[in-house]
Every structure is written in C-alpha cells, then in structure tokens.
Amino acid sequence: MATVRGLIEHTAHQAARQPGAAGTDTAHRLELIARRLYGIQQDLDTAATHLNAPTRSRTRFPAPPAITAPSRRSP
C-alpha cells in the first residue's frame, strides 16, 4: 500500500508542474487520495498489531494450595 501511495504522490507532483488549473486541481485531488491511503495504512497497521497481541485467557484457574514445610517439634 505504501508503494501505491508513493506513486500517487509522485503523480501529484508531476501534475502540479503542468500548466493550467487542471493540473493544480488534479494534483490536489491526488494528494487527498494519498492522505486517505495513509490513514487506511495506519488503521491496518493498528488492526494487525491488535490481532498479533497476546490475549489473556478469560478462564481463571484456582491458585494451587500453598505448600508449607512441616513444622518442627522441639524435643
């Protein structure tokens, strides 16, 4: 997706160099598209991070009983 966004930005720069208002308008529209793609890319990165995050088990197991050393009796 980053490659596509880069191509769109490159095309926008080329369009901005074209004479006339049509080139400027096209460049502006392409820049807006590139900005939206950047937002989508960020959203996808965030979603991927959440999908890869370790999840906590909702099932709680009881704690094992504490094991204590037998008490010593004094003679």
N, CA, C and O atoms as a Tripos MOL2 file, in Angstrom:
@<TRIPOS>MOLECULE
protein
  300   299    75     0     0
PROTEIN
NO_CHARGES

@<TRIPOS>ATOM
      1 N           0.8270   -1.1850    0.0000 N.3       1 MET1
      2 CA          0.0000    0.0000    0.0000 C.3       1 MET1
      3 C           0.8760    1.2550    0.0000 C.2       1 MET1
      4 O           0.5370    2.2590   -0.6260 O.2       1 MET1
      5 N           2.0010    1.1860    0.7070 N.am      2 ALA2
      6 CA          2.9050    2.3390    0.7480 C.3       2 ALA2
      7 C           3.4580    2.6470   -0.6360 C.2       2 ALA2
      8 O           3.6770    3.8100   -0.9760 O.2       2 ALA2
      9 N           3.6840    1.6130   -1.4310 N.am      3 THR3
     10 CA          4.1970    1.8140   -2.7840 C.3       3 THR3
     11 C           3.1670    2.5420   -3.6410 C.2       3 THR3
     12 O           3.5050    3.4600   -4.3900 O.2       3 THR3
     13 N           1.9360    2.1330   -3.5270 N.am      4 VAL4
     14 CA          0.8610    2.7780   -4.2950 C.3       4 VAL4
     15 C           0.7280    4.2370   -3.8700 C.2       4 VAL4
     16 O           0.5710    5.1280   -4.7050 O.2       4 VAL4
     17 N           0.7910    4.4640   -2.5730 N.am      5 ARG5
     18 CA          0.6900    5.8450   -2.0710 C.3       5 ARG5
     19 C           1.8420    6.6880   -2.6140 C.2       5 ARG5
     20 O           1.6380    7.8390   -2.9990 O.2       5 ARG5
     21 N           3.0420    6.1290   -2.6480 N.am      6 GLY6
     22 CA          4.1930    6.8450   -3.1900 C.3       6 GLY6
     23 C           4.0220    7.1810   -4.6590 C.2       6 GLY6
     24 O           4.3840    8.2720   -5.1000 O.2       6 GLY6
     25 N           3.4700    6.2430   -5.4170 N.am      7 LEU7
     26 CA          3.2150    6.5110   -6.8390 C.3       7 LEU7
     27 C           2.1870    7.6220   -7.0280 C.2       7 LEU7
     28 O           2.3250    8.4640   -7.9160 O.2       7 LEU7
     29 N           1.1600    7.6170   -6.1920 N.am      8 ILE8
     30 CA          0.1360    8.6600   -6.2830 C.3       8 ILE8
     31 C           0.7410   10.0200   -5.9360 C.2       8 ILE8
     32 O           0.4580   11.0180   -6.5990 O.2       8 ILE8
     33 N           1.5760   10.0560   -4.8940 N.am      9 GLU9
     34 CA          2.2240   11.3150   -4.5260 C.3       9 GLU9
     35 C           3.1450   11.8000   -5.6450 C.2       9 GLU9
     36 O           3.1800   12.9910   -5.9530 O.2       9 GLU9
     37 N           3.8780   10.8910   -6.2410 N.am     10 HIS10
     38 CA          4.7740   11.2450   -7.3510 C.3      10 HIS10
     39 C           3.9680   11.8180   -8.5220 C.2      10 HIS10
     40 O           4.3540   12.8270   -9.1120 O.2      10 HIS10
     41 N           2.8570   11.1750   -8.8510 N.am     11 THR11
     42 CA          1.9980   11.6520   -9.9310 C.3      11 THR11
     43 C           1.4140   13.0240   -9.5920 C.2      11 THR11
     44 O           1.2640   13.8710  -10.4730 O.2      11 THR11
     45 N           1.0890   13.2430   -8.3290 N.am     12 ALA12
     46 CA          0.5690   14.5450   -7.9040 C.3      12 ALA12
     47 C           1.6030   15.6380   -8.1310 C.2      12 ALA12
     48 O           1.2670   16.7330   -8.5830 O.2      12 ALA12
     49 N           2.8600   15.3420   -7.8170 N.am     13 HIS13
     50 CA          3.9220   16.3280   -8.0330 C.3      13 HIS13
     51 C           4.0970   16.6310   -9.5160 C.2      13 HIS13
     52 O           4.3260   17.7770   -9.9050 O.2      13 HIS13
     53 N           3.9890   15.5990  -10.3320 N.am     14 GLN14
     54 CA          4.0960   15.8080  -11.7720 C.3      14 GLN14
     55 C           2.9190   16.6250  -12.3000 C.2      14 GLN14
     56 O           3.0970   17.5040  -13.1430 O.2      14 GLN14
     57 N           1.7350   16.3370  -11.8110 N.am     15 ALA15
     58 CA          0.5440   17.0600  -12.2530 C.3      15 ALA15
     59 C           0.6140   18.5250  -11.8300 C.2      15 ALA15
     60 O           0.1400   19.4020  -12.5520 O.2      15 ALA15
     61 N           1.2000   18.7950  -10.6670 N.am     16 ALA16
     62 CA          1.2990   20.1710  -10.1840 C.3      16 ALA16
     63 C           2.1870   21.0060  -11.0970 C.2      16 ALA16
     64 O           2.0260   22.2240  -11.1700 O.2      16 ALA16
     65 N           3.1190   20.3670  -11.7900 N.am     17 ARG17
     66 CA          4.0190   21.0990  -12.6960 C.3      17 ARG17
     67 C           3.3870   21.3820  -14.0550 C.2      17 ARG17
     68 O           3.9550   22.1150  -14.8650 O.2      17 ARG17
     69 N           2.2280   20.8090  -14.3040 N.am     18 GLN18
     70 CA          1.5530   21.0310  -15.5830 C.3      18 GLN18
     71 C           0.9150   22.4220  -15.5910 C.2      18 GLN18
     72 O           0.3910   22.8750  -14.5730 O.2      18 GLN18
     73 N           0.9620   23.0860  -16.7250 N.am     19 PRO19
     74 CA          0.3640   24.4250  -16.7750 C.3      19 PRO19
     75 C          -1.1590   24.3620  -16.6970 C.2      19 PRO19
     76 O          -1.7830   23.4090  -17.1650 O.2      19 PRO19
     77 N          -1.7200   25.3630  -16.1160 N.am     20 GLY20
     78 CA         -3.1750   25.4670  -16.0560 C.3      20 GLY20
     79 C          -3.7480   24.9830  -14.7410 C.2      20 GLY20
     80 O          -3.0810   24.3130  -13.9530 O.2      20 GLY20
     81 N          -4.9890   25.3380  -14.5310 N.am     21 ALA21
     82 CA         -5.6890   24.9910  -13.2910 C.3      21 ALA21
     83 C          -6.0040   23.5090  -13.2120 C.2      21 ALA21
     84 O          -6.1150   22.9550  -12.1180 O.2      21 ALA21
     85 N          -6.1500   22.8580  -14.3680 N.am     22 ALA22
     86 CA         -6.4910   21.4250  -14.3530 C.3      22 ALA22
     87 C          -5.3830   20.6160  -13.6960 C.2      22 ALA22
     88 O          -5.6610   19.6710  -12.9580 O.2      22 ALA22
     89 N          -4.1300   20.9770  -13.9560 N.am     23 GLY23
     90 CA         -3.0090   20.2700  -13.3340 C.3      23 GLY23
     91 C          -2.9820   20.4690  -11.8310 C.2      23 GLY23
     92 O          -2.7300   19.5330  -11.0720 O.2      23 GLY23
     93 N          -3.2440   21.6970  -11.4080 N.am     24 THR24
     94 CA         -3.2550   22.0070   -9.9740 C.3      24 THR24
     95 C          -4.3970   21.2800   -9.2750 C.2      24 THR24
     96 O          -4.2220   20.7330   -8.1870 O.2      24 THR24
     97 N          -5.5620   21.2790   -9.9060 N.am     25 ASP25
     98 CA         -6.7300   20.5990   -9.3250 C.3      25 ASP25
     99 C          -6.4890   19.0900   -9.2380 C.2      25 ASP25
    100 O          -6.8180   18.4590   -8.2340 O.2      25 ASP25
    101 N          -5.9250   18.5310  -10.2750 N.am     26 THR26
    102 CA         -5.6300   17.0910  -10.2790 C.3      26 THR26
    103 C          -4.6060   16.7600   -9.2070 C.2      26 THR26
    104 O          -4.7460   15.7650   -8.4950 O.2      26 THR26
    105 N          -3.5750   17.5910   -9.0890 N.am     27 ALA27
    106 CA         -2.5480   17.3650   -8.0700 C.3      27 ALA27
    107 C          -3.1620   17.3990   -6.6760 C.2      27 ALA27
    108 O          -2.8300   16.5700   -5.8280 O.2      27 ALA27
    109 N          -4.0460   18.3470   -6.4390 N.am     28 HIS28
    110 CA         -4.6940   18.4530   -5.1260 C.3      28 HIS28
    111 C          -5.5370   17.2160   -4.8290 C.2      28 HIS28
    112 O          -5.5020   16.6880   -3.7180 O.2      28 HIS28
    113 N          -6.2790   16.7670   -5.8050 N.am     29 ARG29
    114 CA         -7.1160   15.5660   -5.6090 C.3      29 ARG29
    115 C          -6.2530   14.3300   -5.3480 C.2      29 ARG29
    116 O          -6.5860   13.4990   -4.5030 O.2      29 ARG29
    117 N          -5.1510   14.2190   -6.0760 N.am     30 LEU30
    118 CA         -4.2550   13.0740   -5.8560 C.3      30 LEU30
    119 C          -3.6180   13.1260   -4.4690 C.2      30 LEU30
    120 O          -3.4320   12.0880   -3.8330 O.2      30 LEU30
    121 N          -3.2870   14.3130   -4.0030 N.am     31 GLU31
    122 CA         -2.7320   14.4430   -2.6500 C.3      31 GLU31
    123 C          -3.7590   14.0440   -1.5970 C.2      31 GLU31
    124 O          -3.4090   13.4290   -0.5890 O.2      31 GLU31
    125 N          -5.0190   14.3890   -1.8230 N.am     32 LEU32
    126 CA         -6.0700   13.9680   -0.8910 C.3      32 LEU32
    127 C          -6.2270   12.4480   -0.8830 C.2      32 LEU32
    128 O          -6.4240   11.8440    0.1710 O.2      32 LEU32
    129 N          -6.1390   11.8430   -2.0530 N.am     33 ILE33
    130 CA         -6.2200   10.3770   -2.1340 C.3      33 ILE33
    131 C          -5.0450    9.7460   -1.3940 C.2      33 ILE33
    132 O          -5.2200    8.7680   -0.6670 O.2      33 ILE33
    133 N          -3.8530   10.2990   -1.5760 N.am     34 ALA34
    134 CA         -2.6700    9.7760   -0.8920 C.3      34 ALA34
    135 C          -2.8320    9.9000    0.6210 C.2      34 ALA34
    136 O          -2.4350    9.0010    1.3630 O.2      34 ALA34
    137 N          -3.4080   10.9960    1.0770 N.am     35 ARG35
    138 CA         -3.6150   11.1900    2.5170 C.3      35 ARG35
    139 C          -4.6030   10.1660    3.0720 C.2      35 ARG35
    140 O          -4.4100    9.6350    4.1650 O.2      35 ARG35
    141 N          -5.6690    9.8930    2.3020 N.am     36 ARG36
    142 CA         -6.6350    8.8700    2.7450 C.3      36 ARG36
    143 C          -5.9990    7.4930    2.7930 C.2      36 ARG36
    144 O          -6.2500    6.7090    3.7090 O.2      36 ARG36
    145 N          -5.1700    7.2050    1.7940 N.am     37 LEU37
    146 CA         -4.4690    5.9070    1.7930 C.3      37 LEU37
    147 C          -3.5390    5.7840    2.9960 C.2      37 LEU37
    148 O          -3.4070    4.7080    3.5790 O.2      37 LEU37
    149 N          -2.9000    6.8870    3.3630 N.am     38 TYR38
    150 CA         -2.0270    6.8680    4.5380 C.3      38 TYR38
    151 C          -2.8410    6.5430    5.7960 C.2      38 TYR38
    152 O          -2.4020    5.7560    6.6350 O.2      38 TYR38
    153 N          -4.0240    7.1490    5.9220 N.am     39 GLY39
    154 CA         -4.8940    6.8560    7.0690 C.3      39 GLY39
    155 C          -5.3320    5.4000    7.0860 C.2      39 GLY39
    156 O          -5.3640    4.7710    8.1450 O.2      39 GLY39
    157 N          -5.6670    4.8630    5.9240 N.am     40 ILE40
    158 CA         -6.0520    3.4440    5.8330 C.3      40 ILE40
    159 C          -4.8770    2.5590    6.2160 C.2      40 ILE40
    160 O          -5.0450    1.5650    6.9220 O.2      40 ILE40
    161 N          -3.6890    2.9220    5.7480 N.am     41 GLN41
    162 CA         -2.4920    2.1460    6.0790 C.3      41 GLN41
    163 C          -2.2510    2.1440    7.5870 C.2      41 GLN41
    164 O          -1.9190    1.1030    8.1550 O.2      41 GLN41
    165 N          -2.4130    3.2820    8.2340 N.am     42 GLN42
    166 CA         -2.2500    3.3550    9.6810 C.3      42 GLN42
    167 C          -3.3000    2.5060   10.3970 C.2      42 GLN42
    168 O          -2.9830    1.8230   11.3710 O.2      42 GLN42
    169 N          -4.5350    2.5430    9.9260 N.am     43 ASP43
    170 CA         -5.6000    1.7370   10.5250 C.3      43 ASP43
    171 C          -5.3000    0.2450   10.3870 C.2      43 ASP43
    172 O          -5.5240   -0.5270   11.3190 O.2      43 ASP43
    173 N          -4.7940   -0.1560    9.2250 N.am     44 LEU44
    174 CA         -4.4500   -1.5660    9.0130 C.3      44 LEU44
    175 C          -3.2890   -1.9900    9.9120 C.2      44 LEU44
    176 O          -3.2870   -3.1000   10.4440 O.2      44 LEU44
    177 N          -2.3100   -1.1140   10.0800 N.am     45 ASP45
    178 CA         -1.1880   -1.4210   10.9750 C.3      45 ASP45
    179 C          -1.6700   -1.5910   12.4120 C.2      45 ASP45
    180 O          -1.2270   -2.4940   13.1210 O.2      45 ASP45
    181 N          -2.5740   -0.7220   12.8320 N.am     46 THR46
    182 CA         -3.1260   -0.8170   14.1890 C.3      46 THR46
    183 C          -3.9170   -2.1130   14.3660 C.2      46 THR46
    184 O          -3.7890   -2.7910   15.3860 O.2      46 THR46
    185 N          -4.7300   -2.4490   13.3730 N.am     47 ALA47
    186 CA         -5.5090   -3.6860   13.4460 C.3      47 ALA47
    187 C          -4.5950   -4.9020   13.4940 C.2      47 ALA47
    188 O          -4.8490   -5.8400   14.2490 O.2      47 ALA47
    189 N          -3.5390   -4.8940   12.6990 N.am     48 ALA48
    190 CA         -2.6000   -6.0180   12.6980 C.3      48 ALA48
    191 C          -1.9030   -6.1480   14.0510 C.2      48 ALA48
    192 O          -1.6600   -7.2590   14.5220 O.2      48 ALA48
    193 N          -1.5850   -5.0250   14.6660 N.am     49 THR49
    194 CA         -0.9540   -5.0530   15.9900 C.3      49 THR49
    195 C          -1.8860   -5.6770   17.0130 C.2      49 THR49
    196 O          -1.4610   -6.4780   17.8460 O.2      49 THR49
    197 N          -3.1610   -5.3050   16.9480 N.am     50 HIS50
    198 CA         -4.1370   -5.8670   17.8910 C.3      50 HIS50
    199 C          -4.3720   -7.3600   17.6370 C.2      50 HIS50
    200 O          -4.6000   -8.1200   18.5780 O.2      50 HIS50
    201 N          -4.3180   -7.7710   16.3910 N.am     51 LEU51
    202 CA         -4.5090   -9.1880   16.0820 C.3      51 LEU51
    203 C          -3.3260  -10.0280   16.5430 C.2      51 LEU51
    204 O          -3.4980  -11.1880   16.9180 O.2      51 LEU51
    205 N          -2.1420   -9.4610   16.5190 N.am     52 ASN52
    206 CA         -0.9450  -10.1940   16.9050 C.3      52 ASN52
    207 C          -0.6460  -10.1080   18.3890 C.2      52 ASN52
    208 O           0.2350  -10.8160   18.8770 O.2      52 ASN52
    209 N          -1.3460   -9.2690   19.1110 N.am     53 ALA53
    210 CA         -1.0950   -9.1060   20.5430 C.3      53 ALA53
    211 C          -1.5280  -10.3610   21.2850 C.2      53 ALA53
    212 O          -2.5630  -10.9480   20.9710 O.2      53 ALA53
    213 N          -0.7350  -10.7730   22.2710 N.am     54 PRO54
    214 CA         -1.1490  -11.9440   23.0490 C.3      54 PRO54
    215 C          -2.4180  -11.6250   23.8340 C.2      54 PRO54
    216 O          -2.5690  -10.5370   24.3890 O.2      54 PRO54
    217 N          -3.3070  -12.5790   23.8640 N.am     55 THR55
    218 CA         -4.5660  -12.3650   24.5780 C.3      55 THR55
    219 C          -4.5030  -13.0540   25.9210 C.2      55 THR55
    220 O          -3.8400  -14.0770   26.0870 O.2      55 THR55
    221 N          -5.1900  -12.4880   26.8530 N.am     56 ARG56
    222 CA         -5.2720  -13.0830   28.1790 C.3      56 ARG56
    223 C          -6.4320  -14.0660   28.1930 C.2      56 ARG56
    224 O          -7.4910  -13.8050   27.6220 O.2      56 ARG56
    225 N          -6.2270  -15.1610   28.8300 N.am     57 SER57
    226 CA         -7.2910  -16.1380   28.9430 C.3      57 SER57
    227 C          -8.3620  -15.6020   29.8790 C.2      57 SER57
    228 O          -8.0590  -15.0350   30.9280 O.2      57 SER57
    229 N          -9.5880  -15.7810   29.4980 N.am     58 ARG58
    230 CA        -10.6760  -15.3100   30.3520 C.3      58 ARG58
    231 C         -11.0000  -16.3230   31.4440 C.2      58 ARG58
    232 O         -11.6730  -15.9910   32.4210 O.2      58 ARG58
    233 N         -10.5280  -17.5460   31.2840 N.am     59 THR59
    234 CA        -10.7790  -18.5670   32.2870 C.3      59 THR59
    235 C          -9.7570  -18.4180   33.3980 C.2      59 THR59
    236 O          -8.5520  -18.4090   33.1460 O.2      59 THR59
    237 N         -10.2250  -18.3060   34.5880 N.am     60 ARG60
    238 CA         -9.3240  -18.1910   35.7260 C.3      60 ARG60
    239 C          -9.2760  -19.5370   36.4260 C.2      60 ARG60
    240 O         -10.3010  -20.1210   36.7780 O.2      60 ARG60
    241 N          -8.0740  -20.0010   36.6120 N.am     61 PHE61
    242 CA         -7.8820  -21.2480   37.3230 C.3      61 PHE61
    243 C          -7.6000  -20.9340   38.7850 C.2      61 PHE61
    244 O          -6.9370  -19.9430   39.0920 O.2      61 PHE61
    245 N          -8.1010  -21.7730   39.6900 N.am     62 PRO62
    246 CA         -7.8280  -21.5090   41.1010 C.3      62 PRO62
    247 C          -6.3370  -21.6400   41.3830 C.2      62 PRO62
    248 O          -5.6400  -22.4520   40.7730 O.2      62 PRO62
    249 N          -5.8740  -20.8410   42.3010 N.am     63 ALA63
    250 CA         -4.4620  -20.8810   42.6710 C.3      63 ALA63
    251 C          -4.1760  -22.2140   43.3650 C.2      63 ALA63
    252 O          -4.9950  -22.7110   44.1380 O.2      63 ALA63
    253 N          -3.0230  -22.7740   43.0840 N.am     64 PRO64
    254 CA         -2.6910  -24.0360   43.7620 C.3      64 PRO64
    255 C          -2.5150  -23.7810   45.2510 C.2      64 PRO64
    256 O          -2.1190  -22.6890   45.6580 O.2      64 PRO64
    257 N          -2.8140  -24.8000   46.0700 N.am     65 PRO65
    258 CA         -2.6700  -24.6050   47.5180 C.3      65 PRO65
    259 C          -1.2060  -24.3510   47.8670 C.2      65 PRO65
    260 O          -0.2930  -24.8920   47.2430 O.2      65 PRO65
    261 N          -1.0190  -23.5340   48.8550 N.am     66 ALA66
    262 CA          0.3380  -23.2100   49.2840 C.3      66 ALA66
    263 C           0.9370  -24.4270   49.9820 C.2      66 ALA66
    264 O           0.2970  -25.0640   50.8180 O.2      66 ALA66
    265 N           2.1460  -24.7240   49.6290 N.am     67 ILE67
    266 CA          2.8450  -25.8470   50.2520 C.3      67 ILE67
    267 C           3.7600  -25.2810   51.3210 C.2      67 ILE67
    268 O           4.6040  -24.4250   51.0560 O.2      67 ILE67
    269 N           3.5750  -25.7730   52.5250 N.am     68 THR68
    270 CA          4.4080  -25.2830   53.6300 C.3      68 THR68
    271 C           5.2490  -26.4270   54.1470 C.2      68 THR68
    272 O           4.8720  -27.5950   54.0560 O.2      68 THR68
    273 N           6.3740  -26.0730   54.6790 N.am     69 ALA69
    274 CA          7.2600  -27.0790   55.2600 C.3      69 ALA69
    275 C           6.6370  -27.5990   56.5550 C.2      69 ALA69
    276 O           6.0150  -26.8310   57.2890 O.2      69 ALA69
    277 N           6.7960  -28.8920   56.8440 N.am     70 PRO70
    278 CA          6.2350  -29.4000   58.0950 C.3      70 PRO70
    279 C           6.8910  -28.7070   59.2870 C.2      70 PRO70
    280 O           8.0910  -28.4310   59.2950 O.2      70 PRO70
    281 N           6.0760  -28.4420   60.2720 N.am     71 SER71
    282 CA          6.6100  -27.7380   61.4490 C.3      71 SER71
    283 C           7.4790  -28.6800   62.2510 C.2      71 SER71
    284 O           7.2120  -29.8790   62.3390 O.2      71 SER71
    285 N           8.5090  -28.1260   62.8270 N.am     72 ARG72
    286 CA          9.4070  -28.9110   63.7010 C.3      72 ARG72
    287 C           8.9030  -28.8590   65.1260 C.2      72 ARG72
    288 O           8.5010  -27.8150   65.6400 O.2      72 ARG72
    289 N           8.9400  -29.9860   65.7220 N.am     73 ARG73
    290 CA          8.5570  -30.0350   67.1460 C.3      73 ARG73
    291 C           9.8340  -30.0200   67.9620 C.2      73 ARG73
    292 O          10.8030  -30.7130   67.6530 O.2      73 ARG73
    293 N           9.8140  -29.2460   68.9690 N.am     74 SER74
    294 CA         11.0050  -29.2080   69.7970 C.3      74 SER74
    295 C          10.9830  -30.3720   70.7940 C.2      74 SER74
    296 O           9.9370  -30.6990   71.3530 O.2      74 SER74
    297 N          12.1610  -30.9990   71.0130 N.am     75 PRO75
    298 CA         12.1910  -32.1710   71.9290 C.3      75 PRO75
    299 C          12.0740  -31.8080   73.3530 C.2      75 PRO75
    300 O          12.0850  -32.6850   74.2170 O.2      75 PRO75
@<TRIPOS>BOND
     1     1     2 1
     2     2     3 1
     3     3     4 2
     4     3     5 am
     5     5     6 1
     6     6     7 1
     7     7     8 2
     8     7     9 am
     9     9    10 1
    10    10    11 1
    11    11    12 2
    12    11    13 am
    13    13    14 1
    14    14    15 1
    15    15    16 2
    16    15    17 am
    17    17    18 1
    18    18    19 1
    19    19    20 2
    20    19    21 am
    21    21    22 1
    22    22    23 1
    23    23    24 2
    24    23    25 am
    25    25    26 1
    26    26    27 1
    27    27    28 2
    28    27    29 am
    29    29    30 1
    30    30    31 1
    31    31    32 2
    32    31    33 am
    33    33    34 1
    34    34    35 1
    35    35    36 2
    36    35    37 am
    37    37    38 1
    38    38    39 1
    39    39    40 2
    40    39    41 am
    41    41    42 1
    42    42    43 1
    43    43    44 2
    44    43    45 am
    45    45    46 1
    46    46    47 1
    47    47    48 2
    48    47    49 am
    49    49    50 1
    50    50    51 1
    51    51    52 2
    52    51    53 am
    53    53    54 1
    54    54    55 1
    55    55    56 2
    56    55    57 am
    57    57    58 1
    58    58    59 1
    59    59    60 2
    60    59    61 am
    61    61    62 1
    62    62    63 1
    63    63    64 2
    64    63    65 am
    65    65    66 1
    66    66    67 1
    67    67    68 2
    68    67    69 am
    69    69    70 1
    70    70    71 1
    71    71    72 2
    72    71    73 am
    73    73    74 1
    74    74    75 1
    75    75    76 2
    76    75    77 am
    77    77    78 1
    78    78    79 1
    79    79    80 2
    80    79    81 am
    81    81    82 1
    82    82    83 1
    83    83    84 2
    84    83    85 am
    85    85    86 1
    86    86    87 1
    87    87    88 2
    88    87    89 am
    89    89    90 1
    90    90    91 1
    91    91    92 2
    92    91    93 am
    93    93    94 1
    94    94    95 1
    95    95    96 2
    96    95    97 am
    97    97    98 1
    98    98    99 1
    99    99   100 2
   100    99   101 am
   101   101   102 1
   102   102   103 1
   103   103   104 2
   104   103   105 am
   105   105   106 1
   106   106   107 1
   107   107   108 2
   108   107   109 am
   109   109   110 1
   110   110   111 1
   111   111   112 2
   112   111   113 am
   113   113   114 1
   114   114   115 1
   115   115   116 2
   116   115   117 am
   117   117   118 1
   118   118   119 1
   119   119   120 2
   120   119   121 am
   121   121   122 1
   122   122   123 1
   123   123   124 2
   124   123   125 am
   125   125   126 1
   126   126   127 1
   127   127   128 2
   128   127   129 am
   129   129   130 1
   130   130   131 1
   131   131   132 2
   132   131   133 am
   133   133   134 1
   134   134   135 1
   135   135   136 2
   136   135   137 am
   137   137   138 1
   138   138   139 1
   139   139   140 2
   140   139   141 am
   141   141   142 1
   142   142   143 1
   143   143   144 2
   144   143   145 am
   145   145   146 1
   146   146   147 1
   147   147   148 2
   148   147   149 am
   149   149   150 1
   150   150   151 1
   151   151   152 2
   152   151   153 am
   153   153   154 1
   154   154   155 1
   155   155   156 2
   156   155   157 am
   157   157   158 1
   158   158   159 1
   159   159   160 2
   160   159   161 am
   161   161   162 1
   162   162   163 1
   163   163   164 2
   164   163   165 am
   165   165   166 1
   166   166   167 1
   167   167   168 2
   168   167   169 am
   169   169   170 1
   170   170   171 1
   171   171   172 2
   172   171   173 am
   173   173   174 1
   174   174   175 1
   175   175   176 2
   176   175   177 am
   177   177   178 1
   178   178   179 1
   179   179   180 2
   180   179   181 am
   181   181   182 1
   182   182   183 1
   183   183   184 2
   184   183   185 am
   185   185   186 1
   186   186   187 1
   187   187   188 2
   188   187   189 am
   189   189   190 1
   190   190   191 1
   191   191   192 2
   192   191   193 am
   193   193   194 1
   194   194   195 1
   195   195   196 2
   196   195   197 am
   197   197   198 1
   198   198   199 1
   199   199   200 2
   200   199   201 am
   201   201   202 1
   202   202   203 1
   203   203   204 2
   204   203   205 am
   205   205   206 1
   206   206   207 1
   207   207   208 2
   208   207   209 am
   209   209   210 1
   210   210   211 1
   211   211   212 2
   212   211   213 am
   213   213   214 1
   214   214   215 1
   215   215   216 2
   216   215   217 am
   217   217   218 1
   218   218   219 1
   219   219   220 2
   220   219   221 am
   221   221   222 1
   222   222   223 1
   223   223   224 2
   224   223   225 am
   225   225   226 1
   226   226   227 1
   227   227   228 2
   228   227   229 am
   229   229   230 1
   230   230   231 1
   231   231   232 2
   232   231   233 am
   233   233   234 1
   234   234   235 1
   235   235   236 2
   236   235   237 am
   237   237   238 1
   238   238   239 1
   239   239   240 2
   240   239   241 am
   241   241   242 1
   242   242   243 1
   243   243   244 2
   244   243   245 am
   245   245   246 1
   246   246   247 1
   247   247   248 2
   248   247   249 am
   249   249   250 1
   250   250   251 1
   251   251   252 2
   252   251   253 am
   253   253   254 1
   254   254   255 1
   255   255   256 2
   256   255   257 am
   257   257   258 1
   258   258   259 1
   259   259   260 2
   260   259   261 am
   261   261   262 1
   262   262   263 1
   263   263   264 2
   264   263   265 am
   265   265   266 1
   266   266   267 1
   267   267   268 2
   268   267   269 am
   269   269   270 1
   270   270   271 1
   271   271   272 2
   272   271   273 am
   273   273   274 1
   274   274   275 1
   275   275   276 2
   276   275   277 am
   277   277   278 1
   278   278   279 1
   279   279   280 2
   280   279   281 am
   281   281   282 1
   282   282   283 1
   283   283   284 2
   284   283   285 am
   285   285   286 1
   286   286   287 1
   287   287   288 2
   288   287   289 am
   289   289   290 1
   290   290   291 1
   291   291   292 2
   292   291   293 am
   293   293   294 1
   294   294   295 1
   295   295   296 2
   296   295   297 am
   297   297   298 1
   298   298   299 1
   299   299   300 2
@<TRIPOS>SUBSTRUCTURE
     1 MET1         2 RESIDUE 1 A MET
     2 ALA2         6 RESIDUE 1 A ALA
     3 THR3        10 RESIDUE 1 A THR
     4 VAL4        14 RESIDUE 1 A VAL
     5 ARG5        18 RESIDUE 1 A ARG
     6 GLY6        22 RESIDUE 1 A GLY
     7 LEU7        26 RESIDUE 1 A LEU
     8 ILE8        30 RESIDUE 1 A ILE
     9 GLU9        34 RESIDUE 1 A GLU
    10 HIS10       38 RESIDUE 1 A HIS
    11 THR11       42 RESIDUE 1 A THR
    12 ALA12       46 RESIDUE 1 A ALA
    13 HIS13       50 RESIDUE 1 A HIS
    14 GLN14       54 RESIDUE 1 A GLN
    15 ALA15       58 RESIDUE 1 A ALA
    16 ALA16       62 RESIDUE 1 A ALA
    17 ARG17       66 RESIDUE 1 A ARG
    18 GLN18       70 RESIDUE 1 A GLN
    19 PRO19       74 RESIDUE 1 A PRO
    20 GLY20       78 RESIDUE 1 A GLY
    21 ALA21       82 RESIDUE 1 A ALA
    22 ALA22       86 RESIDUE 1 A ALA
    23 GLY23       90 RESIDUE 1 A GLY
    24 THR24       94 RESIDUE 1 A THR
    25 ASP25       98 RESIDUE 1 A ASP
    26 THR26      102 RESIDUE 1 A THR
    27 ALA27      106 RESIDUE 1 A ALA
    28 HIS28      110 RESIDUE 1 A HIS
    29 ARG29      114 RESIDUE 1 A ARG
    30 LEU30      118 RESIDUE 1 A LEU
    31 GLU31      122 RESIDUE 1 A GLU
    32 LEU32      126 RESIDUE 1 A LEU
    33 ILE33      130 RESIDUE 1 A ILE
    34 ALA34      134 RESIDUE 1 A ALA
    35 ARG35      138 RESIDUE 1 A ARG
    36 ARG36      142 RESIDUE 1 A ARG
    37 LEU37      146 RESIDUE 1 A LEU
    38 TYR38      150 RESIDUE 1 A TYR
    39 GLY39      154 RESIDUE 1 A GLY
    40 ILE40      158 RESIDUE 1 A ILE
    41 GLN41      162 RESIDUE 1 A GLN
    42 GLN42      166 RESIDUE 1 A GLN
    43 ASP43      170 RESIDUE 1 A ASP
    44 LEU44      174 RESIDUE 1 A LEU
    45 ASP45      178 RESIDUE 1 A ASP
    46 THR46      182 RESIDUE 1 A THR
    47 ALA47      186 RESIDUE 1 A ALA
    48 ALA48      190 RESIDUE 1 A ALA
    49 THR49      194 RESIDUE 1 A THR
    50 HIS50      198 RESIDUE 1 A HIS
    51 LEU51      202 RESIDUE 1 A LEU
    52 ASN52      206 RESIDUE 1 A ASN
    53 ALA53      210 RESIDUE 1 A ALA
    54 PRO54      214 RESIDUE 1 A PRO
    55 THR55      218 RESIDUE 1 A THR
    56 ARG56      222 RESIDUE 1 A ARG
    57 SER57      226 RESIDUE 1 A SER
    58 ARG58      230 RESIDUE 1 A ARG
    59 THR59      234 RESIDUE 1 A THR
    60 ARG60      238 RESIDUE 1 A ARG
    61 PHE61      242 RESIDUE 1 A PHE
    62 PRO62      246 RESIDUE 1 A PRO
    63 ALA63      250 RESIDUE 1 A ALA
    64 PRO64      254 RESIDUE 1 A PRO
    65 PRO65      258 RESIDUE 1 A PRO
    66 ALA66      262 RESIDUE 1 A ALA
    67 ILE67      266 RESIDUE 1 A ILE
    68 THR68      270 RESIDUE 1 A THR
    69 ALA69      274 RESIDUE 1 A ALA
    70 PRO70      278 RESIDUE 1 A PRO
    71 SER71      282 RESIDUE 1 A SER
    72 ARG72      286 RESIDUE 1 A ARG
    73 ARG73      290 RESIDUE 1 A ARG
    74 SER74      294 RESIDUE 1 A SER
    75 PRO75      298 RESIDUE 1 A PRO
